[in-house]
Amino acid sequence: MVATGEISDYEFNKLANGAPEGILKITRFGALTLCDDVSCLLKNHKLAIFFNGSWLPGIVDKDEYGWYLKDVKGNTTGLRPGTMARLIL
């Protein structure tokens, strides 16, 4: 990506060294992100949110109402800015 000029060295380093944990924020494009405007959450990303004193893992999805986390039991939790989250790699 850097060699073809798609992104700058600075943006590549931000992506490569991005924090897998942080507070969800809204990008300037209206998507949710953990670290910056360059990367954002996409459908089917594995994510855990800090909920009720523990980490709740699940899969990111989106519908007409917004972004949410779907856990292994099928329960959904809305994802909003300010929520502590961690990418599951």
The first five atom37 places (N, CA, C, CB, O) and aatype in JSON, in Angstrom:
{
  "aatype": [12, 19, 0, 16, 7, 6, 9, 15, 3, 18, 6, 13, 2, 11, 10, 0, 2, 7, 0, 14, 6, 7, 9, 10, 11, 9, 16, 1, 13, 7, 0, 10, 16, 10, 4, 3, 3, 19, 15, 4, 10, 10, 11, 2, 8, 11, 10, 0, 9, 13, 13, 2, 7, 15, 17, 10, 14, 7, 9, 19, 3, 11, 3, 6, 18, 7, 17, 18, 10, 11, 3, 19, 11, 7, 2, 16, 16, 7, 10, 1, 14, 7, 16, 12, 0, 1, 10, 9, 10],
  "atom_mask": [
    [1, 1, 1, 1, 1],
    [1, 1, 1, 1, 1],
    [1, 1, 1, 1, 1],
    [1, 1, 1, 1, 1],
    [1, 1, 1, 0, 1],
    [1, 1, 1, 1, 1],
    [1, 1, 1, 1, 1],
    [1, 1, 1, 1, 1],
    [1, 1, 1, 1, 1],
    [1, 1, 1, 1, 1],
    [1, 1, 1, 1, 1],
    [1, 1, 1, 1, 1],
    [1, 1, 1, 1, 1],
    [1, 1, 1, 1, 1],
    [1, 1, 1, 1, 1],
    [1, 1, 1, 1, 1],
    [1, 1, 1, 1, 1],
    [1, 1, 1, 0, 1],
    [1, 1, 1, 1, 1],
    [1, 1, 1, 1, 1],
    [1, 1, 1, 1, 1],
    [1, 1, 1, 0, 1],
    [1, 1, 1, 1, 1],
    [1, 1, 1, 1, 1],
    [1, 1, 1, 1, 1],
    [1, 1, 1, 1, 1],
    [1, 1, 1, 1, 1],
    [1, 1, 1, 1, 1],
    [1, 1, 1, 1, 1],
    [1, 1, 1, 0, 1],
    [1, 1, 1, 1, 1],
    [1, 1, 1, 1, 1],
    [1, 1, 1, 1, 1],
    [1, 1, 1, 1, 1],
    [1, 1, 1, 1, 1],
    [1, 1, 1, 1, 1],
    [1, 1, 1, 1, 1],
    [1, 1, 1, 1, 1],
    [1, 1, 1, 1, 1],
    [1, 1, 1, 1, 1],
    [1, 1, 1, 1, 1],
    [1, 1, 1, 1, 1],
    [1, 1, 1, 1, 1],
    [1, 1, 1, 1, 1],
    [1, 1, 1, 1, 1],
    [1, 1, 1, 1, 1],
    [1, 1, 1, 1, 1],
    [1, 1, 1, 1, 1],
    [1, 1, 1, 1, 1],
    [1, 1, 1, 1, 1],
    [1, 1, 1, 1, 1],
    [1, 1, 1, 1, 1],
    [1, 1, 1, 0, 1],
    [1, 1, 1, 1, 1],
    [1, 1, 1, 1, 1],
    [1, 1, 1, 1, 1],
    [1, 1, 1, 1, 1],
    [1, 1, 1, 0, 1],
    [1, 1, 1, 1, 1],
    [1, 1, 1, 1, 1],
    [1, 1, 1, 1, 1],
    [1, 1, 1, 1, 1],
    [1, 1, 1, 1, 1],
    [1, 1, 1, 1, 1],
    [1, 1, 1, 1, 1],
    [1, 1, 1, 0, 1],
    [1, 1, 1, 1, 1],
    [1, 1, 1, 1, 1],
    [1, 1, 1, 1, 1],
    [1, 1, 1, 1, 1],
    [1, 1, 1, 1, 1],
    [1, 1, 1, 1, 1],
    [1, 1, 1, 1, 1],
    [1, 1, 1, 0, 1],
    [1, 1, 1, 1, 1],
    [1, 1, 1, 1, 1],
    [1, 1, 1, 1, 1],
    [1, 1, 1, 0, 1],
    [1, 1, 1, 1, 1],
    [1, 1, 1, 1, 1],
    [1, 1, 1, 1, 1],
    [1, 1, 1, 0, 1],
    [1, 1, 1, 1, 1],
    [1, 1, 1, 1, 1],
    [1, 1, 1, 1, 1],
    [1, 1, 1, 1, 1],
    [1, 1, 1, 1, 1],
    [1, 1, 1, 1, 1],
    [1, 1, 1, 1, 1]
  ],
  "atom_positions": [
    [[0.82, -1.19, 0.0], [0.0, 0.0, 0.0], [0.86, 1.25, 0.0], [-0.93, 0.0, 1.2], [0.55, 2.23, -0.68]],
    [[1.94, 1.21, 0.76], [2.84, 2.37, 0.81], [3.55, 2.52, -0.52], [3.87, 2.23, 1.96], [3.67, 3.62, -1.05]],
    [[4.04, 1.39, -1.07], [4.8, 1.43, -2.32], [3.97, 1.96, -3.49], [5.33, 0.04, -2.66], [4.51, 2.62, -4.38]],
    [[2.69, 1.68, -3.49], [1.83, 2.13, -4.59], [1.26, 3.52, -4.35], [0.7, 1.15, -4.8], [0.57, 4.06, -5.21]],
    [[1.54, 4.1, -3.19], [1.06, 5.45, -2.89], [-0.35, 5.53, -2.37], [0.0, 0.0, 0.0], [-0.92, 6.62, -2.28]],
    [[-0.94, 4.38, -2.01], [-2.3, 4.39, -1.49], [-2.39, 5.1, -0.15], [-2.83, 2.96, -1.36], [-3.35, 5.82, 0.12]],
    [[-1.37, 4.89, 0.71], [-1.32, 5.58, 1.99], [0.12, 6.03, 2.23], [-1.82, 4.66, 3.16], [1.06, 5.51, 1.62]],
    [[0.27, 7.0, 3.11], [1.61, 7.51, 3.43], [2.29, 6.62, 4.46], [1.52, 8.97, 3.95], [1.65, 5.78, 5.09]],
    [[3.59, 6.81, 4.63], [4.33, 6.07, 5.66], [3.75, 6.32, 7.04], [5.82, 6.46, 5.64], [3.64, 5.4, 7.85]],
    [[3.37, 7.58, 7.31], [2.8, 7.95, 8.6], [1.51, 7.16, 8.86], [2.53, 9.47, 8.65], [1.33, 6.61, 9.95]],
    [[0.61, 7.11, 7.87], [-0.64, 6.37, 8.03], [-0.38, 4.88, 8.21], [-1.56, 6.61, 6.84], [-1.05, 4.22, 9.01]],
    [[0.59, 4.33, 7.46], [0.92, 2.91, 7.59], [1.41, 2.6, 9.0], [1.99, 2.52, 6.56], [0.99, 1.6, 9.59]],
    [[2.28, 3.44, 9.54], [2.79, 3.22, 10.9], [1.68, 3.31, 11.93], [3.89, 4.23, 11.22], [1.69, 2.56, 12.91]],
    [[0.73, 4.21, 11.73], [-0.4, 4.31, 12.65], [-1.24, 3.04, 12.61], [-1.27, 5.53, 12.31], [-1.7, 2.56, 13.65]],
    [[-1.43, 2.49, 11.4], [-2.2, 1.26, 11.28], [-1.45, 0.07, 11.87], [-2.53, 0.98, 9.83], [-2.03, -0.74, 12.6]],
    [[-0.17, -0.03, 11.55], [0.65, -1.16, 12.0], [0.83, -1.17, 13.51], [2.0, -1.13, 11.32], [0.91, -2.23, 14.12]],
    [[0.9, 0.01, 14.11], [1.12, 0.11, 15.55], [-0.14, 0.51, 16.3], [2.22, 1.11, 15.84], [-0.08, 0.94, 17.45]],
    [[-1.28, 0.35, 15.65], [-2.54, 0.77, 16.24], [-2.86, 0.03, 17.52], [0.0, 0.0, 0.0], [-2.57, -1.15, 17.66]],
    [[-3.46, 0.74, 18.43], [-3.82, 0.15, 19.71], [-5.04, -0.75, 19.53], [-4.1, 1.24, 20.78], [-6.06, -0.29, 19.01]],
    [[-4.97, -2.01, 19.93], [-6.12, -2.89, 19.8], [-7.17, -2.68, 20.89], [-5.67, -4.33, 19.81], [-8.18, -3.38, 20.94]],
    [[-6.92, -1.72, 21.77], [-7.85, -1.44, 22.85], [-7.97, 0.06, 23.02], [-7.39, -2.11, 24.18], [-6.99, 0.79, 22.88]],
    [[-9.17, 0.54, 23.31], [-9.37, 1.96, 23.52], [-10.84, 2.31, 23.64], [0.0, 0.0, 0.0], [-11.69, 1.44, 23.83]],
    [[-11.12, 3.6, 23.51], [-12.48, 4.11, 23.6], [-13.02, 4.28, 22.18], [-12.52, 5.47, 24.39], [-12.34, 4.85, 21.32]],
    [[-14.23, 3.8, 21.94], [-14.83, 3.96, 20.61], [-15.08, 5.44, 20.33], [-16.14, 3.16, 20.5], [-15.59, 6.17, 21.19]],
    [[-14.73, 5.87, 19.13], [-14.94, 7.24, 18.69], [-15.59, 7.23, 17.32], [-13.6, 8.04, 18.66], [-15.52, 6.22, 16.61]],
    [[-16.21, 8.33, 16.93], [-16.78, 8.46, 15.6], [-15.74, 9.1, 14.69], [-18.1, 9.31, 15.62], [-15.11, 10.09, 15.07]],
    [[-15.55, 8.54, 13.49], [-14.63, 9.13, 12.52], [-15.34, 10.28, 11.81], [-14.14, 8.07, 11.49], [-16.54, 10.48, 11.98]],
    [[-14.6, 11.02, 11.03], [-15.21, 12.13, 10.29], [-16.15, 11.62, 9.2], [-14.13, 13.01, 9.67], [-16.9, 12.4, 8.61]],
    [[-16.1, 10.31, 8.93], [-16.97, 9.71, 7.92], [-18.2, 9.05, 8.54], [-16.2, 8.69, 7.11], [-19.03, 8.49, 7.82]],
    [[-18.33, 9.12, 9.86], [-19.48, 8.57, 10.55], [-19.35, 7.12, 10.98], [0.0, 0.0, 0.0], [-20.32, 6.53, 11.46]],
    [[-18.18, 6.53, 10.82], [-17.95, 5.15, 11.25], [-17.39, 5.16, 12.67], [-16.98, 4.42, 10.28], [-17.02, 6.21, 13.19]],
    [[-17.31, 3.99, 13.29], [-16.72, 3.87, 14.62], [-15.29, 3.38, 14.5], [-17.55, 2.91, 15.5], [-14.97, 2.56, 13.64]],
    [[-14.42, 3.89, 15.37], [-13.01, 3.5, 15.37], [-12.49, 3.45, 16.8], [-12.17, 4.47, 14.53], [-13.09, 4.01, 17.71]],
    [[-11.37, 2.77, 16.97], [-10.7, 2.72, 18.27], [-9.58, 3.73, 18.36], [-10.16, 1.33, 18.53], [-9.27, 4.22, 19.45]],
    [[-8.95, 4.06, 17.23], [-7.74, 4.86, 17.34], [-7.73, 6.12, 16.48], [-6.57, 4.03, 16.97], [-7.33, 7.18, 16.98]],
    [[-8.15, 6.08, 15.22], [-8.0, 7.25, 14.35], [-8.99, 7.19, 13.19], [-6.57, 7.34, 13.82], [-9.78, 6.26, 13.09]],
    [[-8.93, 8.21, 12.31], [-9.81, 8.26, 11.15], [-9.39, 7.31, 10.04], [-9.87, 9.66, 10.61], [-10.16, 7.07, 9.11]],
    [[-8.18, 6.78, 10.12], [-7.68, 5.93, 9.04], [-8.33, 4.56, 9.06], [-6.16, 5.78, 9.14], [-8.71, 4.03, 8.02]],
    [[-8.47, 3.98, 10.24], [-9.07, 2.64, 10.35], [-10.41, 2.74, 11.05], [-8.13, 1.68, 11.11], [-10.62, 3.62, 11.89]],
    [[-11.3, 1.85, 10.71], [-12.61, 1.85, 11.37], [-13.1, 0.41, 11.51], [-13.64, 2.71, 10.58], [-12.56, -0.51, 10.89]],
    [[-14.12, 0.25, 12.33], [-14.7, -1.08, 12.52], [-15.53, -1.44, 11.3], [-15.56, -1.12, 13.8], [-16.2, -0.59, 10.72]],
    [[-15.48, -2.69, 10.92], [-16.26, -3.2, 9.81], [-17.11, -4.36, 10.3], [-15.35, -3.64, 8.63], [-16.86, -4.92, 11.37]],
    [[-18.12, -4.72, 9.51], [-18.93, -5.89, 9.86], [-18.03, -7.11, 10.0], [-20.02, -6.14, 8.79], [-17.03, -7.25, 9.28]],
    [[-18.39, -7.96, 10.92], [-17.71, -9.23, 11.2], [-16.35, -9.1, 11.89], [-17.53, -9.99, 9.93], [-15.65, -10.09, 12.04]],
    [[-15.96, -7.89, 12.31], [-14.76, -7.76, 13.15], [-15.07, -8.4, 14.5], [-14.33, -6.26, 13.32], [-16.18, -8.28, 15.01]],
    [[-14.09, -9.06, 15.06], [-14.23, -9.61, 16.41], [-13.84, -8.51, 17.39], [-13.36, -10.9, 16.62], [-12.77, -7.92, 17.26]],
    [[-14.7, -8.25, 18.35], [-14.52, -7.15, 19.28], [-15.04, -7.56, 20.65], [-15.23, -5.87, 18.78], [-15.96, -8.38, 20.74]],
    [[-14.47, -7.0, 21.69], [-15.0, -7.18, 23.05], [-15.21, -5.8, 23.63], [-14.02, -8.05, 23.95], [-14.38, -4.9, 23.44]],
    [[-16.31, -5.62, 24.34], [-16.55, -4.34, 25.01], [-16.54, -4.58, 26.52], [-17.91, -3.71, 24.56], [-16.9, -5.66, 27.0]],
    [[-16.12, -3.54, 27.25], [-16.11, -3.62, 28.7], [-17.51, -3.31, 29.17], [-15.05, -2.65, 29.34], [-17.97, -2.17, 29.08]],
    [[-18.2, -4.33, 29.68], [-19.61, -4.21, 30.02], [-19.88, -4.86, 31.36], [-20.49, -4.84, 28.92], [-19.6, -6.05, 31.54]],
    [[-20.41, -4.11, 32.29], [-20.8, -4.63, 33.6], [-19.64, -5.3, 34.33], [-21.94, -5.62, 33.44], [-19.81, -6.35, 34.96]],
    [[-18.44, -4.69, 34.24], [-17.29, -5.17, 34.98], [-16.48, -6.27, 34.32], [0.0, 0.0, 0.0], [-15.53, -6.77, 34.92]],
    [[-16.84, -6.68, 33.1], [-16.07, -7.72, 32.41], [-16.09, -7.47, 30.9], [-16.63, -9.13, 32.74], [-16.85, -6.63, 30.41]],
    [[-15.25, -8.21, 30.19], [-15.17, -8.07, 28.74], [-16.2, -8.98, 28.09], [-13.74, -8.41, 28.22], [-16.23, -10.18, 28.35]],
    [[-17.05, -8.41, 27.25], [-18.08, -9.14, 26.52], [-17.65, -9.26, 25.06], [-19.47, -8.43, 26.64], [-17.68, -8.27, 24.33]],
    [[-17.25, -10.47, 24.62], [-16.8, -10.64, 23.24], [-17.97, -10.86, 22.28], [-15.83, -11.81, 23.14], [-19.04, -11.32, 22.68]],
    [[-17.73, -10.51, 21.02], [-18.75, -10.73, 20.01], [-18.28, -10.31, 18.64], [0.0, 0.0, 0.0], [-17.1, -10.05, 18.42]],
    [[-19.22, -10.26, 17.71], [-18.97, -9.89, 16.32], [-19.68, -8.58, 16.03], [-19.44, -11.02, 15.35], [-20.84, -8.4, 16.41]],
    [[-18.99, -7.66, 15.36], [-19.57, -6.36, 15.01], [-20.52, -6.54, 13.83], [-18.44, -5.33, 14.65], [-20.22, -7.26, 12.88]],
    [[-21.67, -5.89, 13.9], [-22.63, -5.9, 12.8], [-23.34, -4.54, 12.75], [-23.67, -7.06, 12.96], [-23.2, -3.73, 13.66]],
    [[-24.08, -4.32, 11.68], [-24.76, -3.04, 11.51], [-26.12, -3.29, 10.88], [-23.93, -2.06, 10.64], [-26.27, -4.14, 10.01]],
    [[-27.11, -2.53, 11.35], [-28.43, -2.56, 10.73], [-28.91, -1.13, 10.53], [-29.44, -3.37, 11.6], [-28.11, -0.19, 10.63]],
    [[-30.2, -0.95, 10.26], [-30.7, 0.4, 9.99], [-30.64, 1.32, 11.2], [-32.12, 0.32, 9.49], [-30.76, 2.54, 11.06]],
    [[-30.46, 0.76, 12.4], [-30.41, 1.56, 13.62], [-28.99, 1.92, 14.04], [-31.09, 0.83, 14.73], [-28.81, 2.81, 14.88]],
    [[-27.99, 1.26, 13.49], [-26.61, 1.57, 13.83], [-25.77, 0.32, 14.07], [0.0, 0.0, 0.0], [-26.17, -0.79, 13.74]],
    [[-24.61, 0.55, 14.67], [-23.65, -0.53, 14.93], [-23.99, -1.23, 16.23], [-22.21, 0.02, 14.98], [-24.42, -0.6, 17.19]],
    [[-23.79, -2.55, 16.26], [-24.02, -3.31, 17.48], [-23.06, -4.5, 17.55], [-25.48, -3.79, 17.56], [-22.45, -4.88, 16.55]],
    [[-22.96, -5.07, 18.74], [-22.13, -6.24, 18.99], [-23.06, -7.42, 19.24], [-21.16, -6.01, 20.21], [-23.97, -7.34, 20.07]],
    [[-22.83, -8.51, 18.52], [-23.65, -9.71, 18.68], [-22.79, -10.77, 19.35], [-24.2, -10.22, 17.3], [-21.75, -11.17, 18.81]],
    [[-23.21, -11.24, 20.53], [-22.4, -12.24, 21.24], [-22.73, -13.65, 20.76], [-22.63, -12.13, 22.77], [-23.58, -13.83, 19.89]],
    [[-22.06, -14.65, 21.33], [-22.21, -16.04, 20.88], [-23.62, -16.6, 21.12], [-21.2, -16.92, 21.58], [-24.03, -17.54, 20.44]],
    [[-24.35, -16.02, 22.06], [-25.71, -16.47, 22.34], [-26.75, -15.75, 21.48], [-26.03, -16.25, 23.81], [-27.94, -16.06, 21.54]],
    [[-26.29, -14.79, 20.66], [-27.21, -14.06, 19.79], [-27.73, -12.76, 20.39], [0.0, 0.0, 0.0], [-28.5, -12.05, 19.74]],
    [[-27.32, -12.43, 21.62], [-27.72, -11.16, 22.23], [-27.0, -10.01, 21.55], [-27.42, -11.16, 23.75], [-25.87, -10.16, 21.09]],
    [[-27.66, -8.86, 21.48], [-27.04, -7.7, 20.85], [-26.89, -6.56, 21.85], [-27.86, -7.23, 19.65], [-27.72, -6.37, 22.73]],
    [[-25.81, -5.81, 21.69], [-25.52, -4.64, 22.51], [-25.11, -3.52, 21.57], [-24.41, -4.93, 23.58], [-24.2, -3.71, 20.76]],
    [[-25.74, -2.37, 21.67], [-25.41, -1.25, 20.8], [-24.01, -0.73, 21.06], [0.0, 0.0, 0.0], [-23.56, -0.65, 22.21]],
    [[-23.31, -0.37, 19.99], [-21.97, 0.22, 20.1], [-22.1, 1.73, 19.95], [-20.99, -0.37, 19.03], [-22.63, 2.22, 18.95]],
    [[-21.62, 2.46, 20.93], [-21.73, 3.91, 20.94], [-20.38, 4.53, 21.27], [-22.79, 4.38, 21.95], [-19.55, 3.88, 21.92]],
    [[-20.15, 5.76, 20.84], [-18.9, 6.44, 21.2], [-18.77, 6.52, 22.72], [-18.85, 7.87, 20.59], [-19.75, 6.71, 23.43]],
    [[-17.54, 6.36, 23.21], [-17.28, 6.4, 24.64], [-17.22, 5.04, 25.29], [0.0, 0.0, 0.0], [-16.85, 4.94, 26.46]],
    [[-17.56, 3.99, 24.57], [-17.52, 2.63, 25.1], [-16.1, 2.09, 25.03], [-18.49, 1.7, 24.32], [-15.44, 2.21, 24.0]],
    [[-15.61, 1.5, 26.12], [-14.3, 0.87, 26.13], [-14.39, -0.42, 25.32], [-13.8, 0.59, 27.6], [-15.27, -1.25, 25.57]],
    [[-13.47, -0.59, 24.35], [-13.52, -1.76, 23.47], [-12.12, -2.3, 23.23], [-14.19, -1.4, 22.13], [-11.12, -1.6, 23.41]],
    [[-12.07, -3.55, 22.81], [-10.8, -4.23, 22.53], [-11.0, -5.11, 21.3], [-10.32, -5.09, 23.77], [-11.94, -5.91, 21.24]],
    [[-10.11, -4.96, 20.31], [-10.14, -5.84, 19.15], [-9.65, -7.21, 19.55], [-9.28, -5.27, 17.99], [-8.7, -7.34, 20.31]],
    [[-10.29, -8.24, 19.04], [-9.86, -9.61, 19.28], [-9.19, -10.08, 18.0], [-11.06, -10.55, 19.69], [-9.84, -10.22, 16.96]],
    [[-7.9, -10.31, 18.09], [-7.15, -10.68, 16.89], [-7.07, -12.17, 16.72], [-5.76, -10.11, 16.95], [-6.47, -12.65, 15.76]]
  ]
}
